[in-house]
Amino acid sequence: MPDLLIRNLEEKTLARLKARARVNGRSLQAELKAILEQAAARGAVLSGPPPGLLEFEEGAQEFRAQMEDRTFSDSARLIREDRDR
């Protein structure tokens, strides 16, 4: 089987791929092989994997930080008031 070499991969991308492999219980090589085979089977153009675990966590942390200083109404009370009308 032929080998494939990818040069100048960003460290952040490599970390995400390693995390994805770990979540899927595979080696990095097996994960990359699966990604490429799935993309080729779909006929897709690779522009990177869909947002995964690390991207979700980063987004969640940003959202939490944005909501940190806000106070929210008691939704149960609001629903009850609406139903009682």
Buried (B, 14 or more C-beta within 10 A) or exposed (E): EEEEEEEEEEEEEEEBBBBBBEEEEBEEEEBBBBBEEEBEEEEEEEEEBEEBEBEEEEEEEEEEEEEEEEEEEEEEEEEEEEEEE
